Amino acid sequence: MNNIKFKLFALLIALSLFTNICYAQQGKTNNTPDWFYPKWAAKTKYNCPVTVLDTDSGLGRYSLQTKQLGLKDLARIHGHLCDGMVIAYIEIKAALEKLFPDGVIDRTDIRIVSKNGPCWVDTASMMTGARINFKTLSIDKSIGDGFIVQRISTGEAYDVHLKTGIFPEKQTALEAKIRKLRAEDKPVSTNDINEVEKMANELSQCLLNTSPSEILNILPLKNYNFVPTFSPGKRGDIINKNMPR
């Protein structure tokens, strides 16, 4: 009897492992904390991955399965988790949910307009598959801290931005101070960098724990005409890389 119980137990373990392996192979993302992805980010209420559809290869057809793309994936590729990337993720995700109500985002069928910021452009490109060289990613300073996202096949488009007053004024002022100092080739204090990072993390945590409907304005754009534009810019996320900790 004990031998039979052992065999049944071993079979259950084997089935469990097989199920976990199969589950991992279905394109699921990993939202576990890491040194570049803090616990608070992993546990926030509205930090949910998107489900995307792509093609199989450079000359391939649509994939037969989808995959997930989460905030941790973006942080790993972008280089860090920051409030700009979090805002971009929340905004773009909300617009994509309007354009693809079945929950599967076709990354071959999207155009997007973004300002020229590293976190904004990286998030836009990675989430949507849009690219400057294929004229599906347009860089336009006038768009500000938001996006216009369009589904190519239908022409349906949405403008998405944070509601007025969501971004803290104190953080805006400190960021402006830091950028001004670096533009003048002056050093930035450790305290200022620490403080602005603390503000950014607190904002990110707040946004990811708040319903998108409370923080976003999403407006449909009728007969929107996408015009690809591009002007080079300078990376803002590396200006303090040599400042002391």
N, C-alpha and C positions, 0 to 999 in steps of 0.2 A: 504493500500500500504506500509506504513512504517513497519507494522508487517511482511509482506512478505520479505521486504528488510532485516529486522533484522534476520529472519530465514535463508535467503540465506547467510548472513554474518556469522552467527553462524555455518552453514554447511561448509562454506569455511574454517573457523578456525579449525573445527573438522577434516576436511580432511587434512589440513596442519599438524596438530599435529600427525595424524595417519601416514602420509608420513614420518615425521621426526623420529617417533618411529621406523617404519619399516626400514628406512635408517640406523639408529643407530644399528639395530639388524643384519645388513648384514656384520658384522665383520669389520666395518670401524674403523680406528684408530683416536685418538684425538691429533691434532698437536697444540693445544692452549698453549700459554705461561704459565709457572708456576714458583714457586720460584727456582726450580732446572732446569728449561728449559727456557732460556731467549728469549725475543722477537726477537732478531736478528737471533736466530736459527730457530724459527718458520717461519720467513719470507724469508729465503734464497731460491734462485732460484732452486737449484738442490736437495733440501731436500724433496724427494718424498718417500712414503712408498713402501715396496714390498708386493706382494700378495702371500700368502703361502697356501699350501694344506697340511692337516694333517689327522690323523685318528680320529674317534669319541670317542674312549675310550681305556682303557688298552688292551682290546681284540677286538677292533672295526675295522670296515672297513673304507675305505676312506670316509671322510666327503663329503656330497653332496654340501657343500658351501665352499668358501674360506674365508680367513680373511686377514686383513692388519696388517703389522708390521712396525712401524715407529721409527724414532730416539728417540722420546720422550719415547716410550715403553722401548727401550733399556736403556736409561738413568735412568729410574725409577727402573729397575731391577738391573742394574749394580751398581747404587749408585750415579752416577753423570754424567754430560756431560763433556767429555774431548776430546782433540785433537786425542788421540790414538784411542778412540772409533769412532770418526768421520772418521778418516782415514780408520779404519777397515771396517766401514759401507760402505763407498764409494767404497773401493776395492772389498769387497765381493759382493756387489750389482752388480757391473759391470761384475764380473765373472759369477754370477748367471743369468744375463740377456743373456749371451752367451749360457749358458747351457740349459736354459729354454726360448727359444725365443717367446713362446706363452704368456709369462708374468706371468705364474702361477708356483711358485717354490714348488716342491714336497719335503717336508722336511723329507720324508722317504727314499730319493734316493740320498743323498749327503755325500761325504767324504771331509775332509778338513785338511790341514796342517797349523799350526800356531806356532809362537814362544810362549814362556811361559811368557806372560804378562797378567795381569788381564783384561785390556780393550780389548786386542786382543782375548784372549780365550773366554771371556764372549760374545763378539759380534759374534764370529765364531759359538759358540754353539747355541746361541739364534736365529741367523738368519737362520742357516742351519739344526738345529736339531741334529747335530753330537755330539757324546759323547765319552769320553775316555773309559768308561767301556764297550762300544759296539764296540770298535776298529774302529770307524768312525772319530774320532778326534785324530790327531797325533800331538805331541808336539816336535818341532825340532828347536833348536836355530839357525841353519844355514839358516833358511828361512828368517830371518831378519824381517824388517818391511813390510811384505807382506804375501801372502797366496798362496797355491795351492789348488784349488777347483775342485773336480771331481764328475761327475754324475755317480753313481754306475752302473745303468742299461746299459749305453752306453760306459762307460770307457772314455768318453770325459773329458779332463782336461785342466785347464788354470792356468798359473802362473801370478799373478797380484801384482804389486808394484808401488809406487810413482816414477815418473820420477826423474832423478838426478837433484838436485838443488831446488826441490820444498820445502823440509823441511829447514827452516832457520838455518844457521850456528850458529847465536847468541843464538838461543833457544837450540840447541844441546849442546853448551858450558855451558850454565847456568844449564841445566838439569844435565850434568855430574858433575858440581861443587856441586850441591845439593846432588846428590847421593853419591858422595865421602865423603862429610861431615857426612852424616848419617851413612855410612859404618864405619867411624872412631868414631862413637858415639858422634859427635860434633853437637851443635845446628845449626839451619839454621835461618838466619835473616828474619824478617817479610818482609822487602823490597824485598829480593830475591824470596820469595814465591809469593808475590803479582805480581812481575814482570814476573815470569814464567807462572803464571796463565793468566796474560794479554796477553802474547805472544801466549799461547795455544788457547785462545779465538779468537784472531785475525787470527791465522792460520786456525782454524775451520771455521770461517766466510768466509775467502777467499776461502777455498776449496769447501765449500757448495754453493758458488756463481760462481764457475768455472766449465765449461764443463768437465766431466770425461776424455774425449779424450785429453784434454790439460794437464792433470796432471798424467795420468796413463799409464803404460806399461802393456799390456795384451798379453801374449804369449801362443799360444796353445802348449800343450805337447803331442806328439805322443807316443802311447803305454806306457803311464805313469803307473808305478807299485806302488800303494799305500802300504806303509809299516808302520803300526802303531808303534809309539815309544812314550815313556814318561819318563821324568825325573823331579822330584819335584823342585820347585823353591820357591822364597820368594816374597810376595806381595810388589810391589813398591808404590802402591797408598795409603798406610797407614803409611808410614815412618815418615810423618810430622804431624800426627793427633794431637799431643800434643804441637806443636810449637805455640807460641803466635801469635795473629792477630794484 
